[in-house]
């Protein structure tokens, strides 16, 4: 199973985006090589026009409910309208470095 492709295909079909990036960021975390557990999604679509951020995220989560229930540990969502994306000059925020989860040492 290729979670990355599933995410991409479902978002393309449901949102008909002007721009879509699906980035597997699992390599940045303490997971086995080749894992598909941590993703960043940048989704630009006119369907988000007039929608609050929480409703945008709920819409994406609903489309990806199976992947979220069974495969994805973390999903960073960056959801924009066309105008918002233009104002960002086509750049989404970088993801923060992993803090190591349960293996994080107390400072």
C-alpha positions in Angstrom: 0.0 0.0 0.0 1.3 3.5 -0.9 -0.2 5.9 1.6 1.4 8.9 -0.2 -0.4 8.1 -3.5 -3.7 7.4 -1.7 -3.6 10.8 -0.1 -2.7 12.5 -3.3 -5.4 10.8 -5.4 -8.2 11.4 -2.8 -7.3 15.1 -2.4 -7.1 15.6 -6.2 -10.5 13.9 -6.7 -12.3 15.7 -3.9 -10.8 19.2 -4.0 -9.7 19.7 -7.7 -6.8 21.8 -6.3 -5.0 24.6 -8.1 -1.9 23.4 -6.2 -1.2 20.2 -4.2 1.9 19.0 -2.4 2.0 15.8 -0.4 5.3 15.4 1.3 6.2 12.3 3.2 8.2 13.6 6.2 8.5 10.3 8.0 12.3 10.3 7.4 12.5 13.3 9.8 11.1 11.2 12.7 12.1 8.1 14.7 10.4 5.5 12.4 11.8 2.7 10.3 13.2 3.6 6.9 10.5 3.7 4.2 7.7 4.5 6.6 4.7 6.5 5.6 3.5 7.8 8.9 4.2 11.6 8.9 2.9 13.8 6.1 2.7 17.5 5.1 -0.1 18.6 2.8 -0.3 21.9 1.0 -3.7 22.3 -0.6 -4.8 25.3 -2.6 -8.4 25.3 -3.8 -11.2 27.7 -4.5 -13.4 25.4 -2.4 -11.8 26.9 0.7 -13.1 30.4 -0.2 -15.1 31.7 2.7 -14.3 28.7 4.9 -12.6 29.1 8.3 -9.4 27.2 8.9 -11.0 24.6 11.2 -13.6 23.8 8.5 -10.9 23.4 5.9 -9.0 21.0 8.1 -12.2 19.1 8.9 -12.9 18.7 5.2 -9.4 17.3 4.5 -9.6 15.0 7.6 -13.0 13.7 6.4 -11.6 12.8 3.0 -8.6 11.1 4.6 -10.4 9.4 7.4 -9.3 5.9 6.5 -5.6 6.8 6.2 -5.8 8.8 9.5 -7.5 5.9 11.3 -5.1 3.2 10.2 -1.8 4.6 8.8 -1.0 8.2 9.5 0.5 9.3 12.8 0.9 13.0 12.0 -0.6 15.2 9.3 0.5 18.9 8.9 -2.1 20.7 6.9 -1.6 24.0 5.1 -4.9 24.9 3.4 -5.3 28.0 1.2 -7.5 29.8 -1.3 -5.8 30.9 -4.5 -5.5 34.5 -3.2 -4.0 33.4 0.1 -1.5 31.2 -1.8 -0.6 34.1 -4.1 0.0 36.4 -1.1 2.4 33.8 0.3 4.3 33.8 -3.0 3.7 30.1 -3.4 5.6 29.1 -0.3 4.4 27.0 2.6 5.9 26.9 6.1 8.7 24.4 6.8 7.8 21.7 9.3 9.6 21.8 12.6 12.3 19.4 13.6 11.1 16.2 15.3 11.5 16.4 19.1 11.9 12.6 19.4 8.5 11.8 20.9 8.8 9.4 23.9 12.6 9.2 23.4 13.0 12.9 24.0 15.4 13.5 26.9 14.3 15.9 29.7 16.4 19.0 29.8 
